[in-house]
Amino acid sequence: LPPLRSRRRESKRIRVSCKVNAEYGAVKNLPTDQGRAQGKGAAAPSNALALLGTQDTKDAPREGTSNAIIPAPLMLPKAPESAVPGKNTTVLSIPGSSDRFSTSALMERLPSRWPKPVWHAPWKNYRVISGHLGWVRSIAFDPGNEWFCTGSADRTIKIWDLASGTLKLTLTGHIEQVRGLAVSQRHTYLFSAGDDKQVKCWDLEQNKVIRSYHGHLSGVYCLALHPTIDVLLTGGRDSVCRVWDIRTKAHVSALTGHDNTVCSVFARPTDPQVVTGSHDTTIKFWDLVAGKTMCTLTHHKKSVRAMALHPKEKSFASASADNIKKWSLPKGEFLHNMLSQQKTILNAMAVNEDGVLATAGDNGSMWFWDWKSGHNFQQEQTIVQPGSLESEACIYALSYDNSGSRLV
């Protein structure tokens, strides 16, 4: 018996020749006059119908009276240059073959580099809490994971027990809807912002307002606390993100540069410490010390109404009506789009440590995505509260609790 290697080589040769005969047997041996006419491109005018091919087969008419159909040479795609060592990725180019003959049978398939979706358990609605008299516009969780607070268009802030869902407290003081909430991790403070241009600091030991931050010229749409320093960030309809000292109420700086409402903001410990998204479709990275823009991302075509920073990875996602995009930090390099489109205005998004991204839209849809691959693995539709219009199914706010296992 011949050695194993030569047997394999012979087997592969027979396999390839069988495939070549099966695919190209009909056009392998063309008549000599057709082959010559194809090769030389004789200047004889002809009624020949040339199939699509290279440009020189479509040139000047040729002499002769032949009515034959001449298959033109096919322009085959180039094989990928980065061939895997030890793999045969040769493409056989057979002159005279037409479009319907493909060499895919002869090409080695390169494995896809796109990450496979990770399986996540399906999410299920287990409780509906009602108590607000208006749209719920904002949610924030207690660092101890015992309660959460909601701000509403009925101008109140309500504090709920996380385990039982019972109402613990109602705070009144705003004169317009409450659009932003944040709970401090280092102090017993709750911060709120609303359409009444006011930013308030509540002391949760006394349950009353102890500071107000004045300076916004219009409604305040978003609010975030810096994770390491006592600084508060607010963005509003005056196109400015303002930086406040929590303790002194001092207006530290105004981050100006957006052309429209600043509707989403988050802060991180290292540069860029502040990231804002706006109705002008851009995302800006800010140098907090200099008070200037470090970088502007202009990939979105619609308002960037929501952003979510991944709790572990150095990356974040931004949501717009056109797409959900993922970015790396600190440079802001575009990574990829999520693989589906929700086709609605997205108002809120959140991501947990397990890599489950949740996005919620104007039409009441809530989609769950795998963070790594961008695969949409679950779609939910809210049911409107009894007595409400169908158009009021919109979801304005969502947030994970600190364990990442409950979504409100």
C-alpha positions in Angstrom: 0.0 0.0 0.0 1.3 3.6 -0.7 2.0 5.8 2.3 -1.0 7.6 4.0 0.0 11.0 2.8 0.1 10.1 -0.9 -3.3 8.3 -0.5 -4.8 11.4 0.9 -3.3 13.5 -1.9 -4.7 11.2 -4.5 -8.1 11.1 -2.8 -8.2 14.9 -2.8 -7.2 15.1 -6.5 -10.0 12.7 -7.4 -12.5 14.7 -5.3 -11.5 18.0 -7.0 -11.6 16.6 -10.5 -15.1 15.1 -9.9 -16.3 18.5 -8.7 -14.7 20.3 -11.7 -16.3 17.8 -14.1 -19.7 18.2 -12.4 -19.6 22.0 -12.5 -17.7 22.8 -15.7 -18.1 19.8 -17.9 -20.5 21.6 -20.2 -18.1 24.4 -20.9 -14.7 22.9 -20.4 -14.0 22.1 -24.1 -15.3 25.0 -26.3 -15.2 24.7 -30.1 -11.9 26.1 -31.5 -13.4 29.0 -33.5 -15.3 30.2 -30.4 -12.2 29.9 -28.3 -10.2 31.9 -30.8 -12.8 34.6 -31.2 -12.9 34.9 -27.4 -9.1 34.9 -27.0 -8.2 37.3 -29.8 -11.3 39.5 -29.9 -11.4 39.5 -33.7 -12.7 42.7 -35.3 -15.6 40.9 -37.1 -19.1 42.4 -36.6 -21.3 39.6 -35.3 -24.8 39.0 -34.1 -23.3 37.0 -31.2 -24.9 37.6 -27.8 -22.1 37.9 -25.2 -22.9 37.0 -21.7 -21.8 39.4 -18.9 -18.1 39.3 -18.4 -15.0 41.5 -18.6 -15.1 44.9 -20.4 -13.1 43.8 -23.4 -15.8 41.2 -24.3 -18.3 44.1 -24.5 -16.2 46.3 -26.8 -16.5 47.0 -30.6 -18.7 44.8 -32.7 -17.0 42.0 -34.6 -17.3 40.7 -38.2 -19.0 37.5 -39.2 -22.5 36.2 -39.3 -22.4 33.7 -36.5 -25.5 33.8 -34.3 -23.8 31.7 -31.5 -24.1 32.6 -27.9 -20.6 33.1 -26.6 -20.0 32.7 -22.9 -17.8 35.5 -21.7 -15.0 34.9 -19.2 -16.2 35.2 -15.6 -14.7 37.7 -13.2 -14.2 35.5 -10.1 -13.7 37.1 -6.7 -10.3 36.9 -5.2 -9.6 34.5 -2.5 -9.0 36.0 1.0 -5.3 36.9 1.3 -4.9 35.9 4.9 -5.0 32.2 4.1 -4.8 29.8 7.1 -1.5 27.9 7.0 -1.9 24.4 5.8 -5.3 25.0 4.2 -5.8 25.0 0.5 -7.9 28.1 -0.4 -7.1 28.1 -4.2 -9.9 29.3 -6.5 -9.9 27.6 -9.9 -10.6 30.1 -12.7 -12.0 28.2 -15.7 -12.2 30.4 -18.8 -15.5 30.5 -20.5 -17.5 29.7 -17.4 -20.6 31.8 -16.8 -22.2 33.4 -13.7 -24.3 30.4 -12.7 -21.2 28.3 -12.1 -19.7 29.0 -8.7 -16.4 27.9 -7.2 -17.8 27.9 -3.6 -17.5 24.1 -3.6 -13.8 24.4 -4.0 -13.1 27.1 -1.4 -12.3 26.4 2.2 -14.8 28.2 4.6 -13.0 30.5 7.0 -14.5 30.4 10.5 -16.5 33.6 11.5 -14.8 35.8 14.0 -18.1 37.3 15.3 -18.7 36.1 18.9 -21.4 33.6 19.5 -24.4 34.8 21.5 -24.3 33.7 25.2 -27.4 32.1 26.5 -29.3 34.1 29.0 -32.3 33.0 31.1 -35.6 34.6 29.8 -36.9 37.6 31.9 -40.4 37.5 33.3 -42.7 40.2 34.7 -43.6 39.3 38.3 -45.0 42.5 39.7 -46.7 45.7 38.7 -46.7 48.6 41.2 -49.1 51.4 40.7 -49.3 54.6 42.8 -48.1 57.5 40.7 -50.8 59.7 39.1 -48.5 60.6 36.1 -45.9 59.1 33.8 -42.9 57.6 35.7 -39.9 59.5 34.2 -37.0 58.3 36.4 -35.7 55.5 38.6 -32.8 55.2 41.1 -31.7 52.4 43.5 -30.4 52.6 47.0 -26.8 51.5 47.3 -27.8 49.0 50.0 -30.4 47.5 47.6 -33.3 47.8 50.1 -35.4 50.4 48.3 -35.7 52.4 45.1 -37.2 55.7 44.2 -39.2 56.9 41.2 -39.8 60.4 39.9 -43.0 61.2 38.1 -45.0 63.7 36.0 -47.3 64.1 39.0 -44.4 66.1 40.5 -43.7 63.7 43.4 -40.8 61.3 44.3 -42.0 58.0 45.8 -39.7 55.6 47.7 -40.7 51.9 47.5 -39.5 48.8 49.3 -37.7 46.6 46.8 -38.6 43.3 48.3 -42.3 43.8 48.8 -43.1 46.7 46.4 -44.9 48.7 49.1 -44.8 52.5 49.3 -42.6 53.8 52.1 -42.5 57.6 51.5 -43.6 60.3 49.1 -41.5 63.5 48.7 -43.1 66.7 47.3 -41.4 69.9 46.4 -41.0 70.0 42.6 -43.5 72.1 40.7 -43.0 70.2 37.3 -42.3 66.6 36.4 -39.2 64.9 37.9 -37.0 63.8 35.1 -33.8 62.7 36.9 -32.9 60.9 40.1 -29.6 59.8 41.7 -28.8 58.3 45.1 -25.4 59.1 46.6 -23.2 56.1 47.6 -21.2 58.1 50.2 -23.9 60.3 51.8 -27.5 60.0 52.8 -28.5 62.2 49.9 -31.0 61.9 47.1 -30.7 64.2 44.1 -33.6 65.1 41.8 -34.0 67.3 38.7 -37.1 68.4 36.8 -38.7 70.5 34.2 -39.0 73.3 36.7 -35.3 74.1 36.1 -34.6 73.0 39.7 -32.0 70.5 41.0 -32.6 69.5 44.6 -30.6 67.7 47.2 -32.8 65.7 49.7 -31.5 64.5 53.1 -33.0 61.1 53.6 -32.5 61.3 57.4 -34.8 64.3 57.6 -36.7 63.6 54.4 -36.5 67.2 53.3 -34.7 69.5 50.8 -31.4 70.8 52.2 -29.9 72.3 49.1 -31.0 73.6 45.7 -28.7 74.2 42.7 -29.7 77.2 40.6 -28.3 77.9 37.2 -30.2 76.0 34.5 -32.1 78.2 32.0 -34.6 75.6 31.1 -35.8 72.1 32.1 -33.2 69.6 33.5 -33.5 66.3 31.6 -30.7 64.1 33.1 -28.6 63.8 36.2 -25.5 61.8 37.3 -23.2 61.6 40.3 -19.5 61.3 39.9 -18.3 58.0 41.4 -15.3 59.2 43.3 -15.6 63.0 43.9 -18.4 65.1 45.4 -19.6 66.4 42.1 -23.1 66.4 40.5 -23.6 66.6 36.7 -26.9 67.8 35.2 -27.9 68.2 31.6 -30.9 70.1 30.3 -32.8 71.8 27.5 -30.4 74.8 27.6 -27.8 72.5 25.7 -25.4 72.7 28.6 -24.1 70.0 31.0 -23.5 71.8 34.4 -21.1 70.6 37.1 -22.0 71.3 40.7 -20.1 71.0 44.0 -22.5 68.9 46.2 -21.6 70.4 49.5 -21.2 74.2 48.7 -23.9 74.4 46.0 -21.2 76.1 43.9 -21.6 76.0 40.1 -18.1 74.5 39.2 -18.3 74.7 35.4 -20.6 74.6 32.4 -19.7 72.1 29.7 -20.9 73.9 26.6 -20.7 72.6 23.0 -23.9 70.7 22.3 -26.3 72.4 19.8 -29.5 70.9 21.4 -30.9 69.4 24.6 -28.5 67.3 26.7 -30.7 64.3 27.4 -28.3 61.6 28.8 -25.1 61.8 30.9 -22.9 59.4 32.9 -19.7 59.8 34.9 -16.7 57.6 35.4 -13.6 57.7 37.7 -11.0 58.1 34.9 -10.9 60.2 31.7 -13.2 60.8 30.0 -14.9 61.4 33.3 -18.1 62.8 31.8 -19.9 61.5 28.7 -23.0 63.3 27.4 -25.6 62.4 24.7 -27.8 65.0 23.0 -30.7 65.7 20.7 -28.1 67.1 18.3 -27.3 63.4 17.6 -23.7 63.6 19.0 -22.0 62.1 22.0 -19.3 64.2 23.7 -16.4 63.1 26.0 -15.4 65.9 28.4 -12.2 66.8 30.2 -13.6 67.7 33.6 -10.5 69.6 34.7 -10.2 71.8 31.7 -14.0 71.9 31.0 -13.5 71.2 27.3 -14.5 68.6 24.8 -12.0 65.7 24.4 -13.9 63.9 21.6 -17.2 64.1 19.7 -18.8 61.0 18.2 -21.1 61.7 15.3 -22.2 58.2 14.2 -25.8 58.5 15.2 -28.4 60.0 12.9 -31.1 60.6 15.6 -31.2 62.0 19.1 -29.1 60.0 21.7 -31.7 59.7 24.4 -30.1 57.0 26.5 -26.6 55.6 27.3 -25.5 52.7 29.5 -22.0 52.2 30.9 -21.0 48.5 31.3 -20.3 47.9 35.1 -17.2 45.8 34.4 -15.9 46.3 30.8 -14.4 49.5 29.5 -17.3 50.1 27.1 -20.7 51.7 26.9 -23.7 51.6 24.6 -25.8 54.5 23.2 -29.4 54.2 22.0 -31.0 56.2 19.3 -34.1 55.7 17.0 -31.7 54.6 14.2 -29.6 52.1 16.0 -28.0 50.9 19.3 -24.3 51.3 19.1 -21.5 50.0 21.2 -18.2 52.0 22.0 -15.0 51.3 23.7 -13.5 53.5 26.4 -11.5 55.7 26.9 -10.9 56.5 23.1 -14.5 56.1 22.0 -13.8 53.7 19.2 -16.9 52.4 17.5 -17.2 48.6 18.1 -20.5 47.5 16.4 -24.2 48.0 16.1 -26.7 45.7 17.8 -27.8 43.2 15.2 -31.5 44.2 15.1 -33.4 47.5 15.1 -36.2 48.2 17.6 -37.7 50.7 15.2 -39.0 53.1 17.8 -37.7 56.1 19.9 -35.6 54.6 22.7 -35.9 56.4 26.0 -34.0 54.2 28.4 -31.4 51.5 28.5 -29.5 49.6 31.2 -26.9 46.8 31.3 -26.0 44.4 34.2 -22.8 42.5 35.0 -24.1 39.3 33.2 -24.1 41.2 29.9 -27.8 41.6 29.5 -28.7 44.9 27.9 -32.3 46.1 28.2 -33.7 48.9 26.0 -37.2 50.4 26.2 -39.1 52.5 23.7 -42.0 54.8 23.0 -44.2 52.0 21.7 -44.0 50.0 24.9 -41.5 47.5 23.6 -38.7 46.2 25.9 -35.9 44.2 24.2 -33.2 42.2 25.9 -29.8 41.9 24.1 -26.6 39.9 24.6 -24.0 42.5 25.2 -21.1 40.7 23.6 -22.6 39.6 20.3 -25.4 42.2 20.0 -28.0 39.4 19.5 -31.6 40.2 20.6 -32.8 37.2 22.6 -36.1 38.4 24.0 -38.8 40.9 23.2 -41.5 42.1 25.6 -44.5 44.4 25.1 -46.0 46.3 28.0 -49.8 46.3 28.8 -51.1 49.7 29.5 -52.6 50.5 32.9 -56.4 50.2 32.9 -58.1 53.4 31.8 -55.0 54.6 29.9 -54.8 55.1 26.1 -52.9 52.6 24.0 -50.5 55.3 23.1 -49.5 55.7 26.7 -47.7 52.3 26.8 -44.4 54.2 26.5 -41.5 53.2 28.8 -39.5 56.2 30.0 -37.2 54.7 32.6 -35.6 51.4 33.5 -32.8 50.3 35.8 -31.3 47.2 37.3 -31.0 46.8 41.0 -27.5 46.5 42.5 -27.5 42.7 42.1 -28.4 42.9 38.4 -31.1 40.2 38.9 -34.1 42.5 39.1 -35.1 45.1 36.4 -37.6 47.9 37.3 
